[in-house]
């Protein structure tokens, strides 16, 4: 098995799942680079992590708009120039769109596809080429169970995450044997500020702390596809088996 990452970059680091994962890695003494769009929230996160680390781990920060596809190659080059030992990546950025607004205008729909799929895919292309040349590294991306099958109430979000999952599957196939690990993380309903106002499926909703423990464990175990929590794997297996003539009639 490959060595544990020496330094992990977390994109979308101010999301609750990413923040909790960062805290867990800090407890292990892993060096971190946290990347997010909002400078104030990023400053608060960095201060929190620095206090928790107590000088026992290194925490650096970089502000970036991850929806700006043109800047992503330069962002990665700047990161690796400053941190040449960076060999682990967690992509946790994204948004939870309003399905009705996406249905109303193509512009809104495309904006959400850009944020939830194209942004990650653009960044992954640069990261994969770099890690492949170095013959080592771990790439993990937070997708969603919504990408496993299209449902009427969130099919734009699901389409973006489904696109991302297929991209990661191909990337994993391409990089097999190169020393680079590619992990697809598929959380179910997570109770975070982003999901306020949305149905979080009652007892199936998970706290971000639990999901973050699964993220860190996925880095340790190098599994290809990880459902978080685990019970979403059999649930989605059953949902995928429902015939389309039946599925389209279900109020999902």
PyMOL commands that set and color helices and strands:
alter all, ss='L'
color gray80, all
select helices_A, chain A and resi 16-27+39-53+69-82+99-104+106-134+145-148+155-175+193-195+202-204+208-221+232-241+244-247
alter helices_A, ss='H'
color red, helices_A
select strands_A, chain A and resi 7-11+31-36+59-63+88-91+137-142+180-187+190-191+206-207+225-228
alter strands_A, ss='S'
color yellow, strands_A
deselect
rebuild
show_as cartoon
